[in-house]
């Protein structure tokens, strides 16, 4: 198994894409900390991992609260003695024109999608630097690469992840820490279900324009993350991988 003996944290691992990420990492031998604001969801995914013969921890964490994120990392290090992989997957959006949006919405979008990444990286990096090894993979979005109507602030937050990750990759390369980004396109997850309810015609039109003629699955995203978390990607850093069925190719 590619990740035998390693410890991973999946921030936002309680459902959807996050759940698939946890199961994929565990399948390859990693002990995975499932961090989610909904503790019950984290526990459910932990039990799934254990049912498959893997090891997992369930942690209820508000990823927009820096103190809680620090305690999360401290708890994982205390329980396992190491931290090899951090996957930042937390996400939230509200589909609406920018002119109709409120500042409270902006704050939540920025906190969940971007500040949570800053907090987790800041907390996790000292352990990785001490080990002289680590993998950080953040889930952005194709909205952050090419823009998306009705998601201006969300797209801005996801674009910030990309720029931050490229800069961080340069800073920590000397410690053999790889920092990369995965950008899902339309993926069958809770956020897409919510978007379908709010703007069904928009989602239908985008789906028809995907060259591979289908939306993505959480497992599609998980396989990309698994590659970037594995030794197969040791010479890859500062990169952004679109997993969108060809919807965006630039």
N, C-alpha and C positions, 0 to 999 in steps of 0.2 A: 504494500500500500504506500502511495506517494507521500502521505503526511504522517506516517507512523511516528508516535512519540512527540508530536507537536501539539501546541495549545493555540486555539483560535477563539476570538470573540466575534460574534456577529451582532452588531448593534442594529436593533430593529429586526430581530430574528423570529418573531412570534407567529408570522403568517405570511402568505403570499410568496413573494420572491425571497424574503428572509428565511422562511421555513425551508425552501428548496436549497438555499445556500448552506444552512446548517446540516441538512441531511447529506448533501454532497461532500462536504468537508469531513463529516463523521465517517462516511462510507470509505474514505481514503485513509482513515486511521487517526485523524485529529480528535483530541478532546475539545469539545466546543462549548463555550459559554453562550447561552442564548439570552441576550439582553433585550428586554422589551418593556414598554410602559405598562402593558397589560400582563401582569404576573401569571395569570391563568393560561394565557397563550404560550408564554415561555415554558411553563410546566408541561403543557401538552406536547410541545415539540421535543422537550427533553425526554419524555416517556417514549416518543417515537424513536428517538436515537437509541435509547436503551433497549427497546424491543428488537432493534436490528443488531444488537450486540455491541453498540458503541458506548462512548462515555460522554456525558454532557452535564452542564450546570445550568440551572434556571435562575435568572436574576431579574427582578423587577426594578427597572431603572427609568427615570425621566431623563432622556438623553439631552434635553435642553437645560438641564441643571448641572452646572460644572461640578459641584460638590458630590452629587450622586455618581457622576461619571468617574470621578477620581476614586470613589469608594468601590465602584465596579471593578476597575483595573486592580486596585489593591487586593480585593477579594479573590480575583482570579489568580493573581501571583501568589497569594497566601495558600490557595488550594492546590495549585499545580506547580509552582516554582518557576514558571517561565511564561513567555508570551511571544509566539512566533508569527501569528497572523491576526490582523485586524481588518474586518470588513465593515465599512460604514454604509448602512442600508436604510436608515430612517428616512422617511419621506412623507410629506403632506402637501396638499394643494387644494385650491378652490378655483374652479373654472369660472372666470368672469372677465369682462373687459377691464383694462387698467383704470379707466375713468370711473368705473362703478365700484372700484375696490376701496377698502378702508385701511387706515394705517394699522389697525389691530391685526388685520389679515396679513399685511406685509410682515409684521413682527413675528407672527407665528410661522409663516412660510420660511423666513430667514433663519429663525431659531431651529426649527426641525430639520430643514434641509442643509443648512450650511454651518451654523454655529455648533451643532452637535458633532460635526466632523472635526472642527477645530478642537473642541473639548476632548474628544476621544484620542485624536492624534497627540495632543499635548500630554495626556495622561499615559499613553502607551509607549511613546518613544523612548523615555529613559531606560526602560527594561530592554528594549530592542538594541539601543546603543550599547548597553552593558554587555549584551550577548554578541554584539558585532554581527547581527543578522536579524532580518525581519521582512515581512511582506505587509504592505498596507494597500488595500483595494477599496476604493470608494465608488458607490453607485451614484452616478450622475443621471443624465437623461439626454436623449437626442434633442429635447427642447433646449438644452443648454448649449448645444452645438449649432443649431440652425434657427432657433426661435420657434415660438408656437403661439398662435392667436388665442387670447383668453387666458394665457399663462405667463404674462410678462414678468411678474416678480418671481414666480417659480423658475422660469427659464434663467433669470438673472442669478438666482441662488445656485442653480445647477451648473451654470457657466463658471461661477466662482469656485466651485469644487474643482473644476478642470484646471483653472489657472493656479489655484493654491497647490494642487497636487504636483503640477509640473515644477513649481518653484521649490516645494518641499523635497521632491525627488533629487534636485540638484544639491540641496543642503545636506541630505543624509546619505548620499551615495557612498561617501567615504567610510560609512559604517556598514556597508553591504546591506543596506535596507532599500528595498524596491518599493516604489510608490506608483500605482497605476490607477486608471479609471475605466469603468465599464458604463457605457451609455445604452440603456435599453430603449427600444422603440416602443410601440404599443404592445403591452404585455398583459396577459390575463392575470390580473392581480386586483386587490380591492380598490386601488386608485383608478384603474380603468373602468371597473364596474360603476364607480361613482360618476366618472365622466360620461359613461353611457347614459346614465339617468339624467344628467344635466344637459347633455348635448348629443343626443343619439345620432342625428344626421351627420354631424361633424365626424364622429367616430366611424360611422359607416363609410363615409367618403374616404377617409384616410386608409381604412382597411383595404378598400378596393384598389388603392394606389400602391400597395406593397408588392414589389416584384415577386416575392415568393408566395403571394396570395393567401397569407394567413397572419394572424397576430402571433406574437411570441408566447412562449410558456415560461413559467418560473424556472423550469429545468434548463431551458436554453441559456438563461442568464447564469445559472449556477455552473454550467460547464465552462463558460468563459472565465468566471471567477476562480474556479478550481484550477484552471491552467495557470492563471496569474499568481495563485497561491502556492503552486508546486515548484519543485526544482527545475522543471522544464522552462521556466520563465526567468531564471536567475540573471540573464543578460538583457532583460527588458525592464526599463524604468522610465517614468515620465510620459507614458503613452496613454492614449484614449482609444478604447475599442468600442465601436458601435455594434450593437447586437439588435438589428432592426429589420431583418429580412430584406435588406436592400433599399428600404424606404429613403434613407439618406446615404449617399456614397462619397460626399466631399470630405 
